Amino acid sequence: AAERHGCDVIFMASHGRRGLSGLLLGSETQKVLTHTDIPVIVYR
């Protein structure tokens, strides 16, 4: 969506889920970081 809208940067907040919960549910932030060429700023 960010590419379609011509965004220059993606800003995301991260809650820092860890342990088994983070492993099972995955991280939306991690998914974005690995699937975009647009710079990403993560606030935690």
Residue frames as a rotation matrix with the C-alpha (Angstrom) as fourth column:
ALA 1
0.571 0.821 0.000 0.00
0.821 -0.571 0.000 0.00
0.000 0.000 -1.000 0.00
ALA 2
0.378 -0.495 -0.783 2.84
0.215 -0.775 0.594 2.40
-0.900 -0.393 -0.186 0.81
GLU 3
-0.707 -0.659 0.258 4.32
0.366 -0.029 0.930 1.94
-0.605 0.752 0.262 -2.66
ARG 4
-0.207 0.726 0.656 0.92
0.961 0.026 0.276 2.46
0.183 0.687 -0.703 -4.33
HIS 5
0.790 0.547 -0.275 0.47
0.604 -0.771 0.202 5.73
-0.102 -0.326 -0.940 -2.41
GLY 6
0.437 -0.694 0.573 3.99
0.330 -0.469 -0.819 6.94
0.837 0.547 0.024 -3.23
CYS 7
0.998 -0.053 -0.017 5.17
0.001 -0.292 0.957 7.08
-0.056 -0.955 -0.291 0.39
ASP 8
0.383 -0.921 0.074 8.76
-0.542 -0.288 -0.789 8.13
0.748 0.262 -0.610 1.04
VAL 9
-0.791 -0.598 0.125 9.01
-0.422 0.386 -0.820 6.37
0.443 -0.702 -0.558 4.41
ILE 10
0.243 0.816 -0.525 7.01
0.107 0.515 0.851 3.94
0.964 -0.262 0.038 6.56
PHE 11
-0.578 -0.340 0.741 6.65
-0.665 -0.329 -0.670 4.74
0.472 -0.881 -0.036 10.28
MET 12
0.222 0.629 -0.745 5.63
0.035 0.758 0.651 1.88
0.974 -0.171 0.147 12.57
ALA 13
0.069 -0.138 0.988 5.19
-0.980 -0.193 0.042 1.49
0.185 -0.971 -0.149 16.31
SER 14
-0.087 -0.170 -0.982 6.39
-0.110 0.981 -0.160 -1.78
0.990 0.094 -0.104 17.82
HIS 15
0.701 0.415 0.580 5.34
-0.613 -0.065 0.788 -3.22
0.364 -0.908 0.209 21.16
GLY 16
-0.263 -0.962 0.078 8.35
-0.886 0.209 -0.414 -5.53
0.382 -0.177 -0.907 21.33
ARG 17
0.782 0.568 0.255 6.57
-0.621 0.740 0.256 -8.85
-0.043 -0.359 0.932 21.77
ARG 18
-0.296 -0.946 -0.129 9.09
-0.914 0.320 -0.248 -11.48
0.276 0.044 -0.960 22.84
GLY 19
-0.603 -0.058 0.796 9.31
-0.516 0.789 -0.333 -15.12
-0.608 -0.612 -0.506 23.72
LEU 20
-0.726 0.339 0.598 6.83
0.494 0.862 0.111 -17.77
-0.478 0.376 -0.794 22.62
SER 21
0.313 0.903 -0.295 4.11
0.421 -0.410 -0.809 -15.22
-0.851 0.128 -0.509 21.89
GLY 22
0.237 -0.312 -0.920 6.30
-0.667 -0.741 0.080 -13.34
-0.707 0.595 -0.383 19.43
LEU 23
-0.799 -0.594 0.096 7.52
-0.379 0.620 0.687 -16.54
-0.467 0.512 -0.721 17.84
LEU 24
-0.526 0.667 0.528 4.04
0.641 0.719 -0.268 -17.97
-0.558 0.197 -0.806 17.28
LEU 25
0.502 0.823 -0.266 2.28
0.480 -0.521 -0.706 -14.80
-0.719 0.227 -0.657 16.20
GLY 26
-0.001 -0.585 0.811 5.14
0.984 -0.147 -0.104 -13.38
0.180 0.798 0.575 14.18
SER 27
-0.253 -0.172 -0.952 5.97
0.472 -0.881 0.034 -9.72
-0.844 -0.441 0.304 13.88
GLU 28
0.741 0.562 0.368 4.15
0.613 -0.341 -0.713 -7.40
-0.275 0.754 -0.597 11.50
THR 29
0.692 -0.569 -0.445 7.13
-0.501 -0.822 0.272 -5.06
-0.520 0.035 -0.853 11.75
GLN 30
-0.303 -0.838 0.455 9.48
-0.199 0.522 0.829 -7.84
-0.932 0.160 -0.325 10.67
LYS 31
0.114 0.434 0.894 7.21
0.796 0.499 -0.343 -8.69
-0.595 0.750 -0.288 7.74
VAL 32
0.963 0.244 -0.119 7.23
0.145 -0.834 -0.532 -5.08
-0.228 0.495 -0.838 6.56
LEU 33
0.369 -0.904 -0.218 11.00
-0.599 -0.410 0.688 -4.80
-0.711 -0.123 -0.692 6.97
THR 34
-0.451 -0.600 0.661 11.60
0.046 0.724 0.688 -7.87
-0.892 0.340 -0.299 4.81
HIS 35
-0.063 0.527 0.848 9.05
0.894 0.407 -0.186 -7.06
-0.443 0.746 -0.496 2.08
THR 36
0.914 0.407 -0.005 9.64
0.365 -0.826 -0.430 -3.40
-0.179 0.391 -0.903 1.23
ASP 37
-0.037 -0.920 0.391 12.33
0.934 -0.171 -0.313 -1.28
0.355 0.354 0.865 -0.37
ILE 38
0.411 0.268 0.871 10.93
0.013 -0.957 0.289 1.86
0.912 -0.107 -0.397 1.29
PRO 39
-0.711 -0.695 0.110 12.84
-0.069 -0.087 -0.994 3.04
0.700 -0.714 0.014 4.39
VAL 40
0.387 0.824 -0.415 11.13
0.359 0.280 0.890 2.02
0.850 -0.493 -0.187 7.64
ILE 41
-0.572 -0.436 0.695 11.32
-0.491 -0.497 -0.716 3.88
0.657 -0.751 0.070 10.97
VAL 42
0.103 0.566 -0.818 10.35
0.454 0.705 0.545 1.72
0.885 -0.427 -0.185 13.95
TYR 43
-0.295 -0.089 0.951 9.37
-0.680 -0.680 -0.275 3.41
0.672 -0.728 0.140 17.24
ARG 44
-0.001 0.252 -0.968 9.37
0.423 0.877 0.228 1.25
0.906 -0.409 -0.107 20.32
